[in-house]
Amino acid sequence: MRKVLFILSELLDEDVEWMANAGDRLRYPVGAEIIPFDSQPDNVYFVLDGSFSVLSASGELIVELGSGEIIGEMSLVDPARSTASVRANQGASALRLSHTRLRNKLAADAPFAARFYRALAVFMSARMRHTTRRFGYGQLDEPGMPHADDISEAMLAKAHQASLRFERLLKRMAS
């Protein structure tokens, strides 16, 4: 399942519409660094097209993130400096949403905040399960794919709606 579905499955259509209006769709040239190592990121990125490379301090590739992935969400909730850098690859574009704008919305709209933080918790929980299994504390079914236990029946019921939301977001950002 695309990572963005974990987020969009917990939000309402109006929430996604707000994010699309509040953010900027940007295309990045190959090699553009959107998050430098040891920085304090101030944006969340929803990858729309292409891919981004996450690199260690030594420049070693950790992972490539493609369409439907989210970048910069950890720094939204934890102001610690980044432990990796993120660079654009061929055809990379993303919806960039500033932390300031997002935090203002979260402070002003409690129902949105509750949905957004729940979505973030579900997303980070799934990522932690995947990472835990990746390092040998469980079995990883297929590289890059969540384990069947990561997706609850409730999540499966929401997945279709989340997928439609992401498709609408992609179409809206394309225009």
Summary of the structure (lengths in Angstrom):
residues: 175
radius of gyration: 15.7
end to end distance: 25.4
largest distance: 44.2
contacts: 500
relative contact order: 0.22
helix: 46%
strand: 21%
